[in-house]
């Protein structure tokens, strides 16, 4: 029996009936299903009952404007990942920035051009599907990863990540707020992929590894224990190394000399060198730089 694929669901929010009618017709012609709302409150009510795949949001509306509506929707865990495109007659940079800061992924100035609108919708729907696939894969692999916006506000995380920073229904606000402050300050220093930051959250001793910007205004991180055991186990599993070999490689990747590694692991430099020779053989490399590069790639991309 052939299954019927559901059309993408687009929620259009605008206080102008004429604008709603034009956009609704353009979306229907493009094979998209349109829901309409004429206020921010109505948009929130509809979105909570039927999660849209994308939201077109008028920026200027009475009572609750589009910026406020978007910020409210982003606080809802089931709606945080829904892309929002702002529609506005405003073209000032300040208003564009307000839309992006509120959680929008794009903006269009009125009058809306239907063909351009549909093209942009398809791009952001595809990006959202790719992001969802990546999130699902990380969930299944048990990765301790999460993403935030540039202000450090939590966008998405694997169950393991939420558990590690002790986010529960009873204490959602404080851990996320404190985490956001650390991340926002760190992002202003423009960290490079692979950079790490100690994260002294209450009752935890964790580090963050920066994995880069996965999309516009979304930054991806991995949580690590301060002792590095999780990284060592990852290298051991992915590169087929022994426990000692993975520990040696981890410290090589962090720029330590054989002497320093020996002191850390309580091994003689000679023993460290023997482990390193086995690492070179198993990885098929000839020097420390190549071995460190493979370790870095494994820790960053896995």
NUVEX-587885 format. One record per residue (C-alpha): residue number from 1; x, y, z. Coordinates in Angstrom, 2 decimals, padded with zeros to 5 digits. Example, Ala and Ser with C-alpha at 12.3 -4.5 7.8 and 13.67 -1.06 7.14 Angstrom:
% residues 2
{pos->1; px->012.30; py->-004.50; pz->007.80} .
{pos->2; px->013.67; py->-001.06; pz->007.14} .
***
This chain:
% residues 302
{pos->1; px->000.00; py->000.00; pz->000.00} .
{pos->2; px->001.46; py->003.37; pz->-001.01} .
{pos->3; px->001.76; py->005.90; pz->001.84} .
{pos->4; px->000.81; py->009.52; pz->001.23} .
{pos->5; px->003.55; py->011.94; pz->002.24} .
{pos->6; px->002.38; py->014.84; pz->004.37} .
{pos->7; px->002.81; py->018.28; pz->002.84} .
{pos->8; px->005.06; py->020.72; pz->004.65} .
{pos->9; px->003.00; py->022.81; pz->007.05} .
{pos->10; px->003.62; py->026.57; pz->007.02} .
{pos->11; px->002.15; py->028.86; pz->009.67} .
{pos->12; px->001.63; py->032.38; pz->008.28} .
{pos->13; px->001.23; py->035.14; pz->010.88} .
{pos->14; px->000.08; py->038.56; pz->009.66} .
{pos->15; px->-002.56; py->041.05; pz->010.79} .
{pos->16; px->-003.36; py->041.97; pz->007.15} .
{pos->17; px->-006.09; py->039.87; pz->005.55} .
{pos->18; px->-004.91; py->040.86; pz->002.06} .
{pos->19; px->-001.35; py->039.76; pz->002.81} .
{pos->20; px->-002.56; py->036.47; pz->004.31} .
{pos->21; px->-004.70; py->035.75; pz->001.24} .
{pos->22; px->-001.86; py->036.39; pz->-001.21} .
{pos->23; px->000.67; py->034.29; pz->000.71} .
{pos->24; px->-001.84; py->031.47; pz->001.32} .
{pos->25; px->-002.51; py->031.25; pz->-002.42} .
{pos->26; px->001.23; py->031.26; pz->-003.28} .
{pos->27; px->001.94; py->028.46; pz->-000.79} .
{pos->28; px->-000.97; py->026.32; pz->-001.98} .
{pos->29; px->000.23; py->026.75; pz->-005.58} .
{pos->30; px->003.67; py->025.54; pz->-004.47} .
{pos->31; px->002.23; py->022.38; pz->-002.87} .
{pos->32; px->002.62; py->023.62; pz->000.71} .
{pos->33; px->-000.09; py->023.56; pz->003.38} .
{pos->34; px->-000.76; py->026.95; pz->004.95} .
{pos->35; px->-002.22; py->027.74; pz->008.36} .
{pos->36; px->-003.01; py->031.39; pz->009.09} .
{pos->37; px->-003.03; py->033.51; pz->012.23} .
{pos->38; px->-003.81; py->037.22; pz->012.53} .
{pos->39; px->-002.10; py->037.83; pz->015.88} .
{pos->40; px->000.82; py->036.61; pz->017.93} .
{pos->41; px->-001.43; py->035.03; pz->020.54} .
{pos->42; px->-003.37; py->033.15; pz->017.88} .
{pos->43; px->-000.10; py->031.96; pz->016.29} .
{pos->44; px->001.11; py->030.57; pz->019.62} .
{pos->45; px->-002.20; py->028.78; pz->020.20} .
{pos->46; px->-002.10; py->027.17; pz->016.74} .
{pos->47; px->001.58; py->026.20; pz->016.95} .
{pos->48; px->001.10; py->024.51; pz->020.32} .
{pos->49; px->-001.70; py->022.36; pz->018.89} .
{pos->50; px->-000.14; py->021.59; pz->015.49} .
{pos->51; px->003.64; py->021.99; pz->015.17} .
{pos->52; px->004.43; py->023.73; pz->011.85} .
{pos->53; px->007.48; py->022.95; pz->009.74} .
{pos->54; px->008.18; py->026.67; pz->009.26} .
{pos->55; px->006.68; py->029.99; pz->010.37} .
{pos->56; px->006.31; py->033.18; pz->008.30} .
{pos->57; px->006.07; py->035.99; pz->010.83} .
{pos->58; px->004.96; py->039.58; pz->010.28} .
{pos->59; px->007.27; py->041.76; pz->012.38} .
{pos->60; px->004.82; py->044.58; pz->013.16} .
{pos->61; px->001.50; py->043.56; pz->014.70} .
{pos->62; px->-000.65; py->045.15; pz->017.39} .
{pos->63; px->-000.53; py->043.90; pz->020.98} .
{pos->64; px->002.18; py->041.21; pz->020.60} .
{pos->65; px->004.56; py->041.95; pz->017.74} .
{pos->66; px->006.42; py->039.33; pz->015.70} .
{pos->67; px->009.66; py->039.67; pz->017.66} .
{pos->68; px->007.94; py->038.98; pz->020.98} .
{pos->69; px->005.91; py->036.15; pz->019.48} .
{pos->70; px->009.04; py->034.51; pz->018.09} .
{pos->71; px->010.88; py->034.75; pz->021.41} .
{pos->72; px->007.90; py->033.11; pz->023.15} .
{pos->73; px->007.76; py->030.28; pz->020.61} .
{pos->74; px->011.51; py->029.62; pz->021.01} .
{pos->75; px->010.99; py->028.98; pz->024.72} .
{pos->76; px->008.73; py->026.02; pz->023.84} .
{pos->77; px->010.87; py->022.88; pz->023.56} .
{pos->78; px->008.76; py->021.41; pz->020.72} .
{pos->79; px->008.89; py->024.65; pz->018.73} .
{pos->80; px->012.43; py->025.87; pz->019.37} .
{pos->81; px->013.77; py->024.20; pz->016.22} .
{pos->82; px->011.05; py->025.51; pz->013.88} .
{pos->83; px->012.61; py->028.06; pz->011.48} .
{pos->84; px->011.02; py->031.52; pz->011.50} .
{pos->85; px->011.21; py->033.89; pz->008.52} .
{pos->86; px->010.25; py->037.48; pz->009.31} .
{pos->87; px->008.21; py->039.56; pz->006.88} .
{pos->88; px->008.52; py->043.29; pz->007.35} .
{pos->89; px->008.27; py->046.61; pz->005.61} .
{pos->90; px->011.22; py->047.73; pz->007.68} .
{pos->91; px->014.64; py->047.70; pz->006.09} .
{pos->92; px->016.76; py->049.30; pz->008.82} .
{pos->93; px->019.65; py->047.14; pz->009.99} .
{pos->94; px->018.49; py->047.48; pz->013.59} .
{pos->95; px->015.15; py->045.84; pz->012.79} .
{pos->96; px->016.80; py->043.03; pz->010.84} .
{pos->97; px->019.10; py->042.38; pz->013.82} .
{pos->98; px->016.08; py->042.37; pz->016.16} .
{pos->99; px->014.51; py->039.62; pz->014.09} .
{pos->100; px->017.63; py->037.49; pz->014.08} .
{pos->101; px->018.21; py->038.05; pz->017.80} .
{pos->102; px->014.63; py->036.96; pz->018.48} .
{pos->103; px->015.40; py->033.62; pz->016.82} .
{pos->104; px->014.58; py->034.23; pz->013.17} .
{pos->105; px->016.60; py->032.55; pz->010.43} .
{pos->106; px->015.81; py->034.99; pz->007.62} .
{pos->107; px->013.74; py->038.04; pz->006.71} .
{pos->108; px->011.91; py->039.38; pz->003.67} .
{pos->109; px->010.81; py->042.94; pz->003.03} .
{pos->110; px->007.30; py->043.72; pz->001.82} .
{pos->111; px->005.83; py->043.67; pz->-000.75} .
{pos->112; px->006.48; py->039.93; pz->-000.76} .
{pos->113; px->007.58; py->038.34; pz->-004.05} .
{pos->114; px->005.88; py->034.90; pz->-004.12} .
{pos->115; px->008.56; py->033.05; pz->-006.12} .
{pos->116; px->011.36; py->034.33; pz->-003.91} .
{pos->117; px->009.33; py->033.53; pz->-000.79} .
{pos->118; px->008.74; py->029.92; pz->-001.85} .
{pos->119; px->012.42; py->029.51; pz->-002.78} .
{pos->120; px->013.55; py->030.73; pz->000.63} .
{pos->121; px->011.00; py->028.55; pz->002.40} .
{pos->122; px->012.33; py->025.45; pz->000.61} .
{pos->123; px->015.93; py->026.30; pz->001.56} .
{pos->124; px->015.07; py->026.67; pz->005.24} .
{pos->125; px->012.86; py->023.57; pz->005.27} .
{pos->126; px->015.76; py->021.57; pz->003.87} .
{pos->127; px->018.20; py->023.06; pz->006.40} .
{pos->128; px->015.79; py->022.21; pz->009.23} .
{pos->129; px->015.47; py->018.61; pz->008.00} .
{pos->130; px->019.26; py->018.24; pz->007.82} .
{pos->131; px->019.62; py->019.62; pz->011.34} .
{pos->132; px->016.90; py->017.28; pz->012.62} .
{pos->133; px->018.66; py->014.29; pz->010.99} .
{pos->134; px->021.95; py->015.27; pz->012.62} .
{pos->135; px->020.26; py->015.67; pz->016.00} .
{pos->136; px->018.57; py->012.28; pz->015.68} .
{pos->137; px->021.87; py->010.62; pz->014.75} .
{pos->138; px->023.62; py->012.17; pz->017.76} .
{pos->139; px->020.78; py->010.98; pz->020.01} .
{pos->140; px->021.09; py->007.41; pz->018.75} .
{pos->141; px->024.88; py->007.44; pz->019.06} .
{pos->142; px->024.63; py->008.63; pz->022.67} .
{pos->143; px->026.65; py->011.78; pz->022.03} .
{pos->144; px->026.74; py->014.39; pz->024.79} .
{pos->145; px->026.13; py->017.34; pz->022.47} .
{pos->146; px->023.98; py->020.45; pz->022.36} .
{pos->147; px->023.60; py->023.72; pz->020.49} .
{pos->148; px->022.96; py->027.34; pz->021.45} .
{pos->149; px->022.47; py->030.64; pz->019.69} .
{pos->150; px->025.12; py->033.37; pz->019.80} .
{pos->151; px->023.71; py->034.61; pz->023.11} .
{pos->152; px->024.31; py->031.17; pz->024.62} .
{pos->153; px->020.62; py->030.33; pz->024.82} .
{pos->154; px->019.89; py->026.60; pz->024.67} .
{pos->155; px->018.41; py->025.49; pz->021.33} .
{pos->156; px->018.70; py->021.72; pz->021.42} .
{pos->157; px->020.56; py->018.94; pz->023.22} .
{pos->158; px->020.80; py->015.18; pz->023.40} .
{pos->159; px->019.28; py->013.56; pz->026.49} .
{pos->160; px->022.79; py->012.83; pz->027.75} .
{pos->161; px->023.75; py->016.50; pz->027.53} .
{pos->162; px->020.69; py->017.56; pz->029.49} .
{pos->163; px->021.42; py->014.93; pz->032.12} .
{pos->164; px->025.05; py->016.01; pz->032.48} .
{pos->165; px->024.25; py->019.61; pz->033.23} .
{pos->166; px->021.39; py->018.52; pz->035.47} .
{pos->167; px->018.57; py->020.18; pz->033.57} .
{pos->168; px->015.28; py->018.92; pz->035.01} .
{pos->169; px->011.74; py->020.23; pz->035.14} .
{pos->170; px->012.41; py->021.52; pz->038.65} .
{pos->171; px->015.57; py->023.53; pz->037.85} .
{pos->172; px->015.41; py->024.49; pz->034.18} .
{pos->173; px->016.13; py->028.20; pz->034.58} .
{pos->174; px->019.30; py->028.51; pz->036.64} .
{pos->175; px->021.51; py->025.90; pz->034.92} .
{pos->176; px->020.57; py->027.17; pz->031.46} .
{pos->177; px->021.05; py->030.79; pz->032.47} .
{pos->178; px->024.46; py->030.15; pz->033.99} .
{pos->179; px->025.49; py->028.03; pz->031.00} .
{pos->180; px->024.34; py->030.79; pz->028.61} .
{pos->181; px->026.52; py->033.36; pz->030.39} .
{pos->182; px->029.66; py->031.19; pz->030.06} .
{pos->183; px->028.98; py->030.42; pz->026.40} .
{pos->184; px->028.09; py->033.98; pz->025.40} .
{pos->185; px->031.37; py->035.29; pz->026.85} .
{pos->186; px->033.31; py->032.49; pz->025.15} .
{pos->187; px->031.74; py->033.08; pz->021.74} .
{pos->188; px->032.71; py->036.76; pz->021.86} .
{pos->189; px->036.34; py->035.54; pz->021.85} .
{pos->190; px->035.66; py->033.66; pz->018.56} .
{pos->191; px->036.74; py->030.13; pz->019.57} .
{pos->192; px->038.06; py->027.84; pz->016.85} .
{pos->193; px->036.72; py->024.35; pz->016.15} .
{pos->194; px->038.20; py->022.00; pz->018.76} .
{pos->195; px->038.85; py->024.68; pz->021.39} .
{pos->196; px->037.86; py->023.80; pz->024.95} .
{pos->197; px->036.51; py->025.70; pz->027.95} .
{pos->198; px->036.25; py->024.62; pz->031.59} .
{pos->199; px->032.63; py->024.83; pz->032.72} .
{pos->200; px->032.31; py->024.98; pz->036.52} .
{pos->201; px->028.56; py->024.47; pz->036.81} .
{pos->202; px->027.18; py->023.60; pz->040.26} .
{pos->203; px->027.97; py->020.01; pz->041.30} .
{pos->204; px->029.74; py->019.34; pz->037.99} .
{pos->205; px->033.28; py->019.55; pz->036.64} .
{pos->206; px->032.76; py->019.69; pz->032.91} .
{pos->207; px->034.49; py->021.04; pz->029.83} .
{pos->208; px->033.03; py->022.26; pz->026.56} .
{pos->209; px->034.52; py->021.41; pz->023.19} .
{pos->210; px->033.46; py->023.81; pz->020.45} .
{pos->211; px->032.37; py->021.95; pz->017.31} .
{pos->212; px->031.66; py->025.00; pz->015.16} .
{pos->213; px->028.66; py->026.85; pz->013.76} .
{pos->214; px->026.17; py->024.31; pz->012.38} .
{pos->215; px->023.96; py->027.00; pz->010.81} .
{pos->216; px->023.37; py->030.70; pz->011.02} .
{pos->217; px->023.29; py->031.70; pz->014.69} .
{pos->218; px->023.52; py->028.08; pz->015.92} .
{pos->219; px->026.70; py->026.86; pz->017.62} .
{pos->220; px->027.37; py->023.21; pz->018.39} .
{pos->221; px->029.19; py->021.94; pz->021.50} .
{pos->222; px->030.17; py->018.66; pz->023.12} .
{pos->223; px->030.29; py->018.21; pz->026.89} .
{pos->224; px->033.31; py->016.42; pz->028.35} .
{pos->225; px->034.32; py->015.38; pz->031.84} .
{pos->226; px->037.29; py->017.32; pz->033.17} .
{pos->227; px->039.31; py->014.13; pz->033.58} .
{pos->228; px->039.17; py->013.43; pz->029.84} .
{pos->229; px->038.04; py->009.81; pz->030.31} .
{pos->230; px->035.19; py->010.19; pz->027.82} .
{pos->231; px->037.57; py->011.40; pz->025.11} .
{pos->232; px->040.04; py->008.61; pz->025.83} .
{pos->233; px->037.29; py->006.01; pz->025.54} .
{pos->234; px->036.15; py->007.59; pz->022.27} .
{pos->235; px->039.65; py->007.34; pz->020.78} .
{pos->236; px->039.96; py->003.79; pz->022.06} .
{pos->237; px->036.68; py->002.77; pz->020.41} .
{pos->238; px->036.98; py->004.66; pz->017.13} .
{pos->239; px->040.68; py->004.04; pz->016.44} .
{pos->240; px->040.91; py->000.52; pz->017.90} .
{pos->241; px->043.54; py->001.38; pz->020.49} .
{pos->242; px->044.25; py->-000.02; pz->023.92} .
{pos->243; px->043.36; py->002.06; pz->026.97} .
{pos->244; px->046.98; py->003.20; pz->027.47} .
{pos->245; px->047.46; py->003.94; pz->023.77} .
{pos->246; px->044.35; py->006.11; pz->023.69} .
{pos->247; px->045.51; py->007.99; pz->026.78} .
{pos->248; px->048.92; py->008.65; pz->025.23} .
{pos->249; px->047.34; py->009.79; pz->021.96} .
{pos->250; px->044.97; py->012.11; pz->023.79} .
{pos->251; px->047.89; py->013.89; pz->025.46} .
{pos->252; px->049.84; py->013.95; pz->022.19} .
{pos->253; px->046.86; py->015.74; pz->020.63} .
{pos->254; px->047.11; py->018.31; pz->023.41} .
{pos->255; px->050.76; py->019.02; pz->022.63} .
{pos->256; px->052.42; py->017.19; pz->025.51} .
{pos->257; px->055.94; py->015.75; pz->025.21} .
{pos->258; px->056.78; py->012.13; pz->026.04} .
{pos->259; px->058.35; py->013.31; pz->029.29} .
{pos->260; px->055.24; py->015.25; pz->030.28} .
{pos->261; px->052.97; py->012.34; pz->029.34} .
{pos->262; px->055.10; py->010.02; pz->031.43} .
{pos->263; px->054.71; py->012.28; pz->034.43} .
{pos->264; px->050.94; py->012.54; pz->033.94} .
{pos->265; px->050.38; py->008.80; pz->033.43} .
{pos->266; px->053.18; py->007.72; pz->035.80} .
{pos->267; px->055.07; py->005.95; pz->033.01} .
{pos->268; px->058.68; py->006.12; pz->031.92} .
{pos->269; px->059.39; py->008.11; pz->028.72} .
{pos->270; px->060.61; py->004.84; pz->027.20} .
{pos->271; px->057.24; py->003.16; pz->027.89} .
{pos->272; px->055.39; py->006.17; pz->026.49} .
{pos->273; px->057.47; py->005.91; pz->023.32} .
{pos->274; px->056.62; py->002.21; pz->022.95} .
{pos->275; px->052.92; py->002.99; pz->023.22} .
{pos->276; px->053.37; py->005.77; pz->020.70} .
{pos->277; px->055.06; py->003.42; pz->018.24} .
{pos->278; px->052.03; py->001.13; pz->018.45} .
{pos->279; px->049.73; py->004.11; pz->017.91} .
{pos->280; px->051.67; py->005.09; pz->014.76} .
{pos->281; px->051.46; py->001.53; pz->013.45} .
{pos->282; px->047.70; py->001.17; pz->014.09} .
{pos->283; px->046.86; py->004.57; pz->012.62} .
{pos->284; px->049.17; py->004.15; pz->009.65} .
{pos->285; px->051.03; py->007.41; pz->010.34} .
{pos->286; px->054.69; py->008.28; pz->010.73} .
{pos->287; px->054.82; py->011.18; pz->013.17} .
{pos->288; px->053.17; py->012.89; pz->016.14} .
{pos->289; px->051.63; py->015.63; pz->014.04} .
{pos->290; px->049.72; py->013.17; pz->011.84} .
{pos->291; px->048.61; py->011.15; pz->014.85} .
{pos->292; px->047.41; py->014.29; pz->016.63} .
{pos->293; px->045.51; py->015.35; pz->013.50} .
{pos->294; px->043.67; py->012.01; pz->013.38} .
{pos->295; px->042.82; py->012.25; pz->017.06} .
{pos->296; px->041.57; py->015.80; pz->016.63} .
{pos->297; px->039.39; py->014.79; pz->013.68} .
{pos->298; px->037.93; py->011.88; pz->015.63} .
{pos->299; px->037.14; py->014.01; pz->018.69} .
{pos->300; px->035.65; py->016.81; pz->016.63} .
{pos->301; px->033.58; py->014.96; pz->014.06} .
{pos->302; px->032.43; py->011.80; pz->015.79} .
***
